[in-house]
Amino acid sequence: MKIVDKDYHPNGSANPFVVAIVDSPEDGDTKLVIMFEDYDYIAVLSLDYLVRDEDISVRFNGHHGDRYEKLREALWDDFAG
């Protein structure tokens, strides 16, 4: 997986998160990864399906967030405390 871009969102009084665009060569798709500060709180959406088909259904966006947990250090490294 290759991180294309990332940014920190303080999210007001709620939990902060990092949003990232990640190329996922395993399935040839680009993902939008939303990773919250707490371990194992990750949302993953297919950016390709969102843009091309305007599809947010679980049919194309039922990705295992736990597979992206290995990116935590790289996603949060610029934004840690």
C-alpha positions as CSV (number, residue, x, y, z in Angstrom):
1,M,0.0,0.0,0.0
2,K,1.2,3.5,-0.9
3,I,0.1,6.6,0.9
4,V,-0.6,9.2,-1.8
5,D,-1.7,12.1,0.6
6,K,-2.8,12.5,4.2
7,D,-4.1,15.2,6.4
8,Y,-5.1,15.6,10.1
9,H,-8.6,16.7,11.1
10,P,-9.0,17.8,14.7
11,N,-12.8,17.3,14.4
12,G,-13.8,19.9,16.8
13,S,-14.8,18.4,20.2
14,A,-15.1,14.9,18.7
15,N,-12.3,12.4,18.1
16,P,-9.6,13.6,15.8
17,F,-8.7,11.6,12.7
18,V,-6.3,11.3,9.8
19,V,-7.8,11.0,6.3
20,A,-5.6,9.5,3.6
21,I,-5.6,8.5,-0.1
22,V,-4.0,5.1,-0.3
23,D,-3.2,3.2,-3.5
24,S,-3.9,-0.5,-2.9
25,P,-2.1,-2.6,-5.5
26,E,-3.6,-5.8,-4.1
27,D,-7.0,-5.0,-5.7
28,G,-5.9,-2.2,-8.1
29,D,-8.0,0.4,-6.3
30,T,-7.5,3.7,-4.6
31,K,-8.9,3.9,-1.1
32,L,-10.0,6.8,1.1
33,V,-8.9,5.8,4.6
34,I,-10.2,7.5,7.7
35,M,-8.2,6.5,10.8
36,F,-9.3,7.7,14.2
37,E,-6.8,8.1,17.1
38,D,-8.1,5.0,18.8
39,Y,-6.6,1.7,17.6
40,D,-8.9,-0.3,15.3
41,Y,-11.2,2.6,14.4
42,I,-10.7,2.8,10.7
43,A,-13.1,3.4,7.8
44,V,-12.1,2.5,4.3
45,L,-13.9,3.5,1.1
46,S,-13.1,2.8,-2.5
47,L,-12.3,6.3,-3.9
48,D,-12.6,4.8,-7.4
49,Y,-16.2,3.7,-6.8
50,L,-17.1,7.0,-5.0
51,V,-15.9,9.2,-7.8
52,R,-16.7,7.0,-10.9
53,D,-20.0,5.5,-9.8
54,E,-21.0,7.7,-6.8
55,D,-21.5,4.4,-5.0
56,I,-21.1,4.3,-1.2
57,S,-22.8,0.9,-0.8
58,V,-21.2,-1.9,1.2
59,R,-21.1,-3.9,-2.0
60,F,-18.0,-1.9,-3.1
61,N,-17.0,-0.5,0.2
62,G,-17.0,-3.5,2.5
63,H,-13.2,-3.3,3.2
64,H,-11.5,-4.6,6.3
65,G,-10.2,-1.6,8.2
66,D,-7.9,-3.9,10.2
67,R,-5.8,-4.5,7.1
68,Y,-5.0,-0.8,7.1
69,E,-3.9,-0.7,10.7
70,K,-0.4,-1.4,9.6
71,L,-0.4,2.2,8.2
72,R,-1.1,3.8,11.6
73,E,2.5,4.9,12.3
74,A,3.0,6.3,8.8
75,L,-0.4,8.1,8.8
76,W,0.0,9.6,12.3
77,D,3.7,10.3,12.4
78,D,3.5,14.0,11.3
79,F,0.6,14.7,13.7
80,A,1.4,12.9,16.9
81,G,1.3,15.0,20.1
